[in-house]
Every structure is written in structure tokens, then in C-alpha cells.
């Protein structure tokens, strides 16, 4: 018999993320698809230049929590784009948040985006870019959607040090995890982006564990094992060169 998770939603409210702490923990947990997306979005936005009225692409937005956060906190327009979650489902969440005049749900593959070149002032991707962004030509095609000098910023789960092979405790899809330095090189070698930030989230693994405690996850040997000490989150922020 499967036992219900022991939730500790109060762990989601603390001073490190003051903007995220304004949101209902029950809403965050109900719509979770991975580590706390609001913490990661807030970490990203601390180093991005977001101004009222900007057009922002939120690529791989999942259930649009990051998109709702961006619109509410920075008064930007957000195209909430995801392949796994339908636009109709996200529209309901966006409408419930009373942001349907600023957040626009799109169902699309990151490799076939239906947007005009130079349409967006900024592009963000939170805990999703590793699923489609490791191919060397992808970033060059994506930045064409940015206006000249526009910013792109991503936050990923990743590594403190590169590995030659996956530790036994890690899931297969961790093969897409890399270090912040790897992502910096991956972007800069294309010559279409000048990277401005490539750093780890301080205490990233501890925050990941705090999230698991908040939502009652116990099957997390990939994180609690010695190999898990190599896991973290990082942000990469760059600016279109041309």
C-alpha cells in the first residue's frame, strides 16, 4: 500500500526568495513538475534586465508557473510555450491567475517555434533547456527570435564537475547535465551570443533537498548519495551579438 507524502509546505517560504514566498505553497506543489520553478525563476531574474511591457518567450514553461511569475513580478508580456502541457490546460491556470491579458499559452516544440524573427525582447527557460538545447546549432536558431541586443537566460539542473560516465544512482536523462562552464562554451563557440553570466546557484543541492522535504519526496538517492554532491543548479545569461 502506497503511503501519502508528508508535505511540509512552510519550507517554501523563506528570505532567500522573497518574491517566490508571496505565492501559495499549495498552488506551487499542486502544479510542480520538478524542483521549485519559482525559486529558479527568481534566481534567473536577479541577473536579467526585465522591464515593464517587454515581450518574453518562456520556453519549456511546463504548467506556466514561471510565466505567471514573470508577468506578475515584472509586468511583462509572456508567451508561455511548452510541448508536454497543452495550451488549453495552461490557459485555465493563467485565467485563474487573472493574467490572460499578459500571458499567452502556446503548444509548440522548441525545435519548431511559430514566432517571427526579432519578435522578443528576452527569452527565458527554466529547468527545461537541457532537454533540447545541447545540440550545437539550436542556440543559433533560437536567438534569431530575439531583437538585437536582447537577452536569453536559462536555469538548469546540472553539475559542479563534468563526469565521464553517469553514476549508478542517477537517472538516464541526467546524461544531458553539464557544468555552467560547459554551457558558456557551448553558447560562445557559436559566435552569436556574448555570455554575461554563467554561475551556480549557491547551496543548490541543499535547496533541491529542501524542496524534496517540502513535497515529501523520499526516493531521491540520486541526490542524497555521495554522487549527488556533484549536482546543483546554474544560470546562463547571454546577449544576442547580431
N, C-alpha and C positions, 0 to 999 in steps of 0.2 A: 504494500500500500504506500502510495506516494504521500509524503507529509507536506503540508503547505509551507511556503517560505516564511521565515521570520523576518519581517520588514522592520527597518529602523530609519524611517524617512527623515527624522530630525538630523541625521548625518549629512543631508544635502544642504543644510543651512549653516554657513559659516563665513567668516570675514574674508577669506581668500577670494571669494567670488561674490561680491556684494550685489551685482546685477542679477546673477542667477538665483540668489537667495530670495528674491522677490517673488519667485514663481512657486506655485503649489507643488510640493513634493509628490503628492498623489498623482497629479497630471503628468509629471516627468516620468514617474515609474510606470504608469499605465501605458505610456507611449514609447517606452525605451526599446532601442534596437542595438544597444551596446553601451559602452561607458558614457557617463553623463554628458550629453551633447551640449548642454548649456554651459557647463564648465569649460569645455573645449572651445566653444564659440567665443566665450568671453576672453579666454586666453588669446585667441587669434586676434580679436578686435582690439586688444590692448596695444597692438603694434601696427594696425591698419589705419588708413585715413578714410573714414566713412563720414560723409556729410549729408545733411538733410536733402532729400529729393533725388539722390543718386539711384541709378539703375544697377541692381546687383543680381548676378546669377549665383544661386545656391545649388551647386552641382552635387548630386547624390544626397539630397536633403532628407531621405528617409521619410518620416512622418511629419516633416515640416516644422519641427520644434525650433530648429536653428533659424529657419526663415521667419517664423513668428517673433523670435527673439530679436533678430536684426531689424525688422520693421518697427517693433515697439520701442527698442532702445535707441535707435539711430534715425528713425523717421525716413528710412529708405524704401524704395520700391524693390520687391524681391520676386524673381522668377524661381519658384520652388520646384526644382527639376529632379525627377527620380525615375528609375526603371522598375524597381521592385514594388513600389507603392503606387496605386492608381491616383490619377489626378482627382477623380471623384471623391475618393476617401480623404485625400488631403484637403480638398475644398471644404468638406464638412468641418474639419478641425479649424481651418482658417476662418470660416464663417463664425464658428463658436467663439473664436478669439476676437471677433469683430474687426478683422483686418482684411476683409475681402476686397477692399479698395486699394490695398498696398501689397498684398501677397497673391501671386498668380500661379496656381498649380499647373505643372506641365508633366506629362508622362513621356519620357524620351530616353534613349540610350545615349550615354556620354560620348559615344563614337559617331553619333549621327544627330547632332543637335540642330533644331529647326530655327536658328536665330541668324539675323543679319550680321555681317562683319561690322565691327566697331560699334555695336549696339550698347554694350555695358560699360559702366564706369569702373566696376570692380567685379571680380569673380572670387567666390569662396567655396571651399569644400571641406566638410568636417567629418573625419573618421570614415572616409569613403574613397579617397583618391588612390589608395594602394590597389583598389580593385580594377582600375582602368588606366592609371597614369604612369605605369612603369615602362610602357612602350616608348621608345625614344622619340618617335615622331608625334606623339599625342599632344605634347605641350605646345608645339609649334602651331598645330591646327587650332588649339583652344584659344591661344592668345589673340588670334585674328578676330575673335568676338569682342575683344577689349578695345576701347578708344585709345589713341596714342597716349602713352604715359600712364595708362590705367594699371591698377594693382591686381595681382592674383595672390590669394593666401590660402594655404591648406593646413589643417591639423590632422596628423595621422598617429595611430599607434605605430610604434617602431622600436628600434634597437639603440642601445648605447654603443655597442660594438658589433660590427658585421660578423656573421658566422659562416663557416664553410658548409655546415650541414645543420638541419633542424634538430634540436634536442628532442628526445623521445616524448617528452610531456607536451610538446607544442602541437596544435592542430596543423594540418597540411597547408591551410591557406596563410599561415604565417610565413610561408616562403616569399611572400611579397613584401615583408617587413624589411626596412633598411634604416640606416642612420640618417641624421639630419645632414651630415657631410655628404652622404651618397646622393641625397635629393638635391643639394646645392649643385653638385657636379652635373647631375642628370639634367637640370634645367639650364645651367650656364653654358654647357657644351653646345647647346642649340643656337646660341648667339642671339636669341630673340627675347631673352629676359635677363635683367640685371637683378640678382638676388640681393635683397636688403636685410633679411633675417633668415637664419637657419639655426634654431636653438631648441633645446629640450625644455619641457615643462618641469620646473623644479619639483622634486618629490612626486614625479609622475606615477611611479609604481605604487607609492603609498596612497595616492589619490584613487588609483584604479582599485586597490584593495578596499579603500573606504567606500567606494561605490558598490562593490560586491557585498560589503557588510550591510549597506543601506537597503539593498534589494534582496538580501537573503541568499546570495549565490554561495554554494559550498563546493561545487565540483570545479575548482579552479587551480588544479595542480600546476598547470602551465604558468601560473603567476606566483604561486606560493613556493614552488620548488627552487633550488639554487639557480636553475636556468632562468627562472622568472626575474631574477635580479638584473638581467640584461634588457628587460622590457621597460618602455617609457612611452611618452607622447612627445611629439615635436611639432613645431610650426615652421613652415617655409613660406616666405613672403617675397614676391618679386614684382618688378615693374616692366611693362612692355617697352622694349627698346625701339621698335619700329612698327 
